[in-house]
């Protein structure tokens, strides 16, 4: 009888294992093979090999940046899959946390190495890339595909995002004005105190915004067409391809791998700047966000499907997350780590952000889009990219002296 019981248990295992194996293989195929951007995954290991074999920082930076691109896209995919199981409220928090996880990881690693300017410039570049390049390409592609109709989106939701962006710009502007007018009550200490207080206020405002969008005014800020189509398309388009625990597992794996490559990217920025003869500001503002915002390119596909509300949620919503969540979060993390991270992004960068927010707000006020608006946004991004290519960042020696003074203030 015992023999037959063992045989029965082995038979049950034999029948169960193939299903589990197929499930694992299907999950690996869905996450690591199915997407076209996964062709770039081998560039990450190649970057690590080049680091130990050649030591050429320019090539290590270039290959690491390419290797992060598909990882950022897959991280966004795993976040969307997990949000399907958690519901809208928790899903919104997950998107806020993991939607810009690549920028968050790079920022924390750079903060640990006291590279505050890299943190500020990379986050600024992500905002500019989303608001001008991603949104511009989305409007342009959607206008070309739907050239015979006027594409519309929800003006109320766009107005709320524009208001939040202007509020965040105000939070970044006052520390810069305080610094360049030399009107602070206590040198260095007033800037840090104002930045940390404003960051806490911005985090509270962003939490209220999430509650407002997901619970408080859900019906008023959801288009009628989207409500009608959503129930029909949920089963077809929004059905998850991986299970909840598989999504959590891939989030952990992809996050660890991005953390490893982010270390190589941050460590080789200065060497890549010298070898490629490019300013550090240009690399941080233009090149880094292109890799980190790989997941946001889905906004272009939604615009081509005439779903501009989702496009705005991806492009403008991601910029709102960075301005209202990521930047204040970096200040708070720097506060906890004892690093002088503040909201003073310098005069040139703050002015660039302010003008960008104004331009995008004017583009969104009518609630319509076309290919010409998209083309104007793309051209604005090219002008900003050229400006940062010839922009000279504050002298490193002056910045080091400022950091030393800030550290002395923190100790006092």
C-alpha positions as CSV (number, residue, x, y, z in Angstrom):
1,X,0.0,0.0,0.0
2,X,2.9,2.4,0.8
3,X,4.4,1.6,-2.5
4,X,1.2,2.5,-4.3
5,X,0.9,5.7,-2.3
6,X,4.4,6.8,-3.4
7,X,3.7,5.9,-7.0
8,X,0.5,7.9,-6.8
9,X,2.3,10.9,-5.4
10,X,5.1,10.7,-8.0
11,X,2.4,10.5,-10.7
12,X,0.7,13.6,-9.3
13,X,4.1,15.5,-9.3
14,X,4.7,14.3,-12.8
15,X,1.4,15.7,-14.0
16,X,1.9,19.0,-12.1
17,X,5.5,19.8,-12.9
18,X,5.0,20.3,-16.7
19,X,2.3,22.9,-16.0
20,X,4.5,24.7,-13.6
21,X,7.5,24.5,-16.0
22,X,5.4,25.8,-18.8
23,X,4.1,28.7,-16.6
24,X,7.7,29.7,-15.7
25,X,8.9,29.5,-19.4
26,X,5.9,31.5,-20.5
27,X,6.6,34.2,-17.9
28,X,10.3,34.4,-19.0
29,X,9.2,34.6,-22.6
30,X,6.7,37.3,-21.9
31,X,9.0,39.5,-19.9
32,X,12.5,38.9,-21.4
33,X,11.8,37.8,-25.0
34,X,8.4,39.0,-26.3
35,X,9.1,42.8,-26.3
36,X,11.2,44.1,-29.3
37,X,13.3,46.3,-27.0
38,X,14.7,43.2,-25.3
39,X,17.2,42.9,-28.2
40,X,19.2,45.5,-26.2
41,X,19.4,43.4,-23.0
42,X,22.9,42.0,-23.8
43,X,24.4,45.5,-23.8
44,X,24.3,45.5,-19.9
45,X,26.6,42.5,-19.4
46,X,28.8,43.8,-22.2
47,X,29.2,47.1,-20.3
48,X,30.3,45.2,-17.2
49,X,32.8,43.2,-19.2
50,X,34.2,46.3,-20.8
51,X,34.6,47.9,-17.4
52,X,36.8,45.1,-16.2
53,X,38.6,44.3,-19.5
54,X,39.3,47.8,-21.0
55,X,38.4,50.4,-18.4
56,X,37.2,52.8,-21.1
57,X,34.6,54.9,-19.4
58,X,33.1,56.3,-22.5
59,X,32.2,52.8,-23.9
60,X,31.1,51.6,-20.4
61,X,28.7,54.5,-20.1
62,X,27.3,54.1,-23.6
63,X,26.7,50.4,-23.3
64,X,25.3,50.7,-19.7
65,X,22.9,53.4,-20.9
66,X,21.7,51.2,-23.8
67,X,21.3,48.2,-21.4
68,X,19.1,50.2,-19.0
69,X,16.7,51.2,-21.8
70,X,14.9,47.8,-22.1
71,X,15.0,47.2,-18.4
72,X,13.2,50.5,-17.8
73,X,10.5,49.5,-20.3
74,X,10.1,46.0,-18.8
75,X,9.9,47.6,-15.3
76,X,7.0,49.7,-16.4
77,X,5.4,46.6,-17.9
78,X,5.7,44.7,-14.7
79,X,4.3,47.6,-12.7
80,X,1.2,47.8,-15.0
81,X,0.7,44.0,-14.6
82,X,0.8,44.3,-10.8
83,X,-1.5,47.3,-10.8
84,X,-4.2,45.2,-12.4
85,X,-4.4,43.0,-9.3
86,X,-4.1,45.7,-6.7
87,X,-6.9,48.1,-7.8
88,X,-6.9,51.7,-8.8
89,X,-5.7,53.3,-5.6
90,X,-2.8,51.0,-4.9
91,X,-2.1,50.9,-8.6
92,X,-1.7,54.7,-8.7
93,X,0.8,54.5,-5.8
94,X,2.6,51.7,-7.6
95,X,2.8,53.8,-10.8
96,X,4.0,56.8,-8.8
97,X,6.8,54.6,-7.2
98,X,7.9,52.3,-10.0
99,X,6.9,54.4,-13.0
100,X,10.0,56.4,-12.6
101,X,12.0,53.8,-10.7
102,X,15.0,54.1,-13.0
103,X,15.4,57.8,-12.2
104,X,14.8,57.1,-8.5
105,X,17.6,54.4,-8.5
106,X,20.0,56.7,-10.4
107,X,19.2,59.6,-8.1
108,X,19.8,57.6,-4.9
109,X,23.0,56.2,-6.1
110,X,24.2,59.7,-7.2
111,X,23.1,61.2,-3.9
112,X,25.2,58.5,-2.1
113,X,28.2,59.7,-4.1
114,X,27.5,63.4,-3.4
115,X,26.8,64.0,-7.1
116,X,23.9,66.4,-6.4
117,X,24.1,68.1,-9.8
118,X,23.7,64.8,-11.6
119,X,20.5,64.2,-9.5
120,X,19.1,67.6,-10.3
121,X,19.9,67.5,-14.0
122,X,18.8,64.0,-14.6
123,X,15.4,64.6,-13.0
124,X,15.1,67.9,-14.9
125,X,15.9,66.0,-18.1
126,X,13.2,63.4,-17.5
127,X,10.6,66.2,-17.1
128,X,11.7,67.9,-20.3
129,X,11.8,64.7,-22.2
130,X,8.3,63.7,-21.2
131,X,6.6,67.0,-21.6
132,X,8.3,68.0,-24.9
133,X,9.7,64.9,-26.7
134,X,7.3,62.2,-25.7
135,X,4.2,64.4,-25.8
136,X,5.3,66.0,-29.0
137,X,5.9,62.7,-30.7
138,X,2.6,61.5,-29.5
139,X,0.7,64.5,-30.8
140,X,2.6,64.3,-34.1
141,X,2.1,60.6,-34.6
142,X,-1.6,60.8,-33.6
143,X,-2.2,63.8,-35.9
144,X,-0.6,62.0,-38.9
145,X,-2.6,58.8,-38.4
146,X,-5.9,60.6,-37.7
147,X,-5.4,63.5,-40.1
148,X,-9.1,63.6,-41.1
149,X,-10.3,64.3,-37.5
150,X,-9.6,66.5,-34.5
151,X,-8.3,64.5,-31.6
152,X,-9.6,65.6,-28.2
153,X,-8.8,64.9,-24.6
154,X,-10.2,65.8,-21.2
155,X,-9.4,69.4,-20.5
156,X,-10.3,69.2,-16.8
157,X,-7.7,66.6,-16.1
158,X,-5.1,68.5,-18.2
159,X,-5.9,71.6,-16.2
160,X,-5.3,69.9,-12.9
161,X,-1.9,68.6,-14.1
162,X,-0.9,72.0,-15.4
163,X,-1.8,73.5,-12.1
164,X,0.3,71.0,-10.2
165,X,3.2,71.6,-12.6
166,X,3.1,75.3,-12.0
167,X,2.9,74.7,-8.3
168,X,6.0,72.6,-8.5
169,X,7.9,75.2,-10.6
170,X,7.0,77.7,-7.9
171,X,8.6,75.4,-5.3
172,X,11.8,75.2,-7.3
173,X,11.9,78.9,-8.2
174,X,12.0,80.4,-4.8
175,X,15.2,78.7,-3.5
176,X,16.9,79.7,-6.8
177,X,15.7,83.3,-6.5
178,X,16.7,83.4,-2.8
179,X,20.2,82.2,-3.8
180,X,20.9,84.5,-6.7
181,X,19.4,87.6,-5.0
182,X,21.6,86.9,-1.9
183,X,18.5,87.7,0.3
184,X,18.6,84.6,2.5
185,X,18.5,85.2,6.3
186,X,21.2,82.6,6.9
187,X,23.7,81.7,4.2
188,X,23.1,78.1,2.9
189,X,21.0,77.2,5.9
190,X,17.9,79.2,4.6
191,X,18.1,77.5,1.2
192,X,18.2,74.0,2.7
193,X,15.4,74.8,5.2
194,X,13.1,76.3,2.5
195,X,13.8,73.4,0.1
196,X,13.0,70.8,2.7
197,X,9.9,72.5,3.9
198,X,8.7,73.0,0.3
199,X,9.5,69.4,-0.5
200,X,7.3,68.2,2.4
201,X,4.4,70.4,1.2
202,X,4.8,69.1,-2.4
203,X,4.7,65.5,-1.2
204,X,1.5,66.2,0.7
205,X,0.0,67.9,-2.3
206,X,0.9,65.0,-4.5
207,X,-0.8,62.5,-2.1
208,X,-3.9,64.7,-2.1
209,X,-3.8,64.7,-5.9
210,X,-3.7,60.9,-6.0
211,X,-6.7,60.7,-3.7
212,X,-8.5,63.4,-5.7
213,X,-8.0,61.7,-9.1
214,X,-8.7,58.1,-7.9
215,X,-11.4,58.7,-5.4
216,X,-12.7,62.2,-5.0
217,X,-13.5,63.3,-8.5
218,X,-13.2,60.1,-10.5
219,X,-16.3,60.6,-12.7
220,X,-15.7,64.3,-13.4
221,X,-12.2,63.7,-14.7
222,X,-12.9,60.6,-16.8
223,X,-14.1,61.1,-20.4
224,X,-17.4,59.7,-21.3
225,X,-16.0,57.8,-24.3
226,X,-13.4,56.2,-22.1
227,X,-16.0,55.1,-19.6
228,X,-18.0,53.4,-22.4
229,X,-15.0,51.7,-24.0
230,X,-13.2,50.8,-20.8
231,X,-15.6,48.0,-19.8
232,X,-15.5,46.5,-23.3
233,X,-11.7,46.6,-23.6
234,X,-10.8,45.5,-20.1
235,X,-11.0,41.8,-20.8
236,X,-9.1,42.1,-24.1
237,X,-6.5,44.7,-23.7
238,X,-6.1,45.0,-19.9
239,X,-6.1,41.3,-19.0
240,X,-2.8,40.5,-17.2
241,X,-0.3,38.3,-19.0
242,X,1.6,37.3,-15.8
243,X,0.4,36.5,-12.3
244,X,0.6,38.8,-9.3
245,X,3.6,37.0,-7.7
246,X,5.4,36.8,-11.0
247,X,5.0,40.6,-11.4
248,X,6.5,41.1,-7.9
249,X,9.4,38.7,-8.7
250,X,10.2,40.5,-12.0
251,X,10.0,43.9,-10.2
252,X,12.6,42.7,-7.8
253,X,14.9,41.2,-10.5
254,X,14.6,44.2,-12.8
255,X,15.1,46.7,-10.0
256,X,18.3,44.9,-8.8
257,X,19.7,44.8,-12.4
258,X,18.9,48.5,-13.0
259,X,20.6,49.3,-9.7
260,X,23.8,47.5,-10.9
261,X,23.9,49.3,-14.2
262,X,23.0,52.6,-12.7
263,X,26.1,52.4,-10.6
264,X,28.2,52.0,-13.8
265,X,26.3,54.9,-15.5
266,X,26.8,57.3,-12.6
267,X,30.5,56.4,-12.0
268,X,31.4,56.9,-15.7
269,X,29.5,60.1,-16.4
270,X,32.6,62.4,-16.0
271,X,34.9,60.0,-17.9
272,X,32.3,59.8,-20.7
273,X,32.0,63.6,-20.8
274,X,35.8,63.9,-21.3
275,X,36.1,61.1,-23.8
276,X,33.0,62.1,-25.9
277,X,33.8,65.8,-25.5
278,X,30.2,66.5,-24.2
279,X,29.2,68.6,-21.2
280,X,28.0,66.8,-18.1
281,X,24.9,68.9,-18.2
282,X,24.0,67.7,-21.7
283,X,24.6,64.0,-20.8
284,X,22.5,64.3,-17.6
285,X,19.6,66.3,-19.1
286,X,19.4,64.8,-22.6
287,X,21.0,61.3,-22.7
288,X,20.1,59.8,-19.3
289,X,16.4,60.5,-19.6
290,X,16.2,58.9,-23.0
291,X,17.1,55.5,-21.3
292,X,15.0,56.1,-18.2
293,X,11.9,57.1,-20.1
294,X,11.8,54.1,-22.4
295,X,8.5,52.9,-20.8
296,X,6.9,56.3,-21.5
297,X,7.1,55.7,-25.3
298,X,3.9,53.7,-25.0
299,X,2.2,57.2,-25.0
300,X,2.9,57.3,-28.8
301,X,1.0,54.1,-29.4
302,X,-2.0,55.3,-27.4
303,X,-2.1,58.5,-29.4
304,X,-2.1,56.5,-32.6
305,X,-5.1,54.6,-31.3
306,X,-6.9,57.9,-30.5
307,X,-6.6,57.5,-26.8
308,X,-5.1,60.8,-25.9
309,X,-6.3,60.8,-22.3
310,X,-4.1,57.8,-21.7
311,X,-1.3,59.6,-23.6
312,X,-1.5,62.6,-21.3
313,X,-1.6,60.3,-18.3
314,X,1.7,58.7,-19.4
315,X,3.6,61.8,-20.6
316,X,2.3,64.7,-18.5
317,X,1.4,62.5,-15.6
318,X,4.9,61.2,-15.5
319,X,6.3,64.7,-15.4
320,X,3.9,65.5,-12.6
321,X,5.2,62.5,-10.7
322,X,8.8,63.6,-11.1
323,X,8.1,67.2,-10.1
324,X,5.7,66.6,-7.2
325,X,7.1,63.3,-6.0
326,X,10.6,62.4,-7.2
327,X,12.3,65.7,-6.7
328,X,10.9,66.3,-3.2
329,X,11.5,62.7,-2.4
330,X,15.2,63.1,-3.4
331,X,15.4,66.2,-1.1
332,X,14.0,64.2,1.8
333,X,16.3,61.2,1.1
334,X,19.3,63.6,1.0
335,X,18.1,65.1,4.3
336,X,18.1,61.6,5.9
337,X,21.5,60.8,4.4
338,X,23.0,64.1,5.5
339,X,23.5,65.3,1.9
340,X,22.9,69.0,1.0
341,X,20.3,68.2,-1.7
342,X,18.0,71.2,-2.3
343,X,15.5,72.7,-4.8
344,X,18.0,75.2,-6.2
345,X,18.4,73.9,-9.7
346,X,20.4,77.1,-10.7
347,X,19.0,79.9,-12.8
348,X,19.4,78.5,-16.3
349,X,17.7,75.2,-15.5
350,X,14.8,76.8,-13.5
351,X,14.1,79.2,-16.3
352,X,14.1,76.3,-18.8
353,X,11.6,74.4,-16.7
354,X,9.4,77.4,-16.2
355,X,9.2,78.2,-19.9
356,X,8.5,74.5,-20.8
357,X,5.6,74.2,-18.3
358,X,4.1,77.4,-19.8
359,X,4.4,76.2,-23.4
360,X,2.8,72.8,-22.6
361,X,0.0,74.4,-20.5
362,X,-0.8,76.6,-23.5
363,X,-0.8,73.6,-25.8
364,X,-3.3,71.7,-23.6
365,X,-5.7,74.5,-22.8
366,X,-7.9,73.9,-25.9
367,X,-8.4,70.2,-25.2
368,X,-7.4,69.3,-28.8
369,X,-4.2,68.1,-30.5
370,X,-2.8,67.9,-34.0
371,X,0.5,67.1,-35.7
372,X,1.5,70.7,-35.8
373,X,1.3,71.1,-32.1
374,X,3.4,67.9,-31.8
375,X,6.0,69.3,-34.2
376,X,6.3,72.5,-32.2
377,X,6.9,70.6,-29.0
378,X,9.6,68.5,-30.7
379,X,11.3,71.6,-32.1
380,X,11.2,73.2,-28.6
381,X,13.0,70.1,-27.2
382,X,15.7,70.4,-29.9
383,X,16.3,74.0,-29.0
384,X,16.6,73.1,-25.3
385,X,19.0,70.2,-26.2
386,X,21.2,72.6,-28.2
387,X,21.1,75.1,-25.3
388,X,22.4,72.5,-22.8
389,X,25.1,71.4,-25.3
390,X,26.7,74.8,-25.1
391,X,25.7,75.5,-21.5
392,X,28.5,75.6,-18.9
393,X,27.5,74.3,-15.5
394,X,28.8,76.2,-12.4
395,X,32.5,75.7,-11.8
396,X,33.1,72.4,-9.9
397,X,35.4,74.1,-7.4
398,X,32.6,76.6,-6.5
399,X,30.1,73.7,-6.2
400,X,32.5,71.7,-4.0
401,X,32.9,74.8,-1.7
402,X,29.2,75.2,-1.5
403,X,28.7,71.5,-0.6
404,X,31.4,71.8,2.1
405,X,29.7,74.8,3.6
406,X,26.4,73.0,3.5
407,X,27.8,70.0,5.3
408,X,29.3,72.3,8.0
409,X,25.9,73.9,8.4
410,X,24.3,70.4,8.7
411,X,26.7,69.4,11.4
412,X,26.1,72.6,13.4
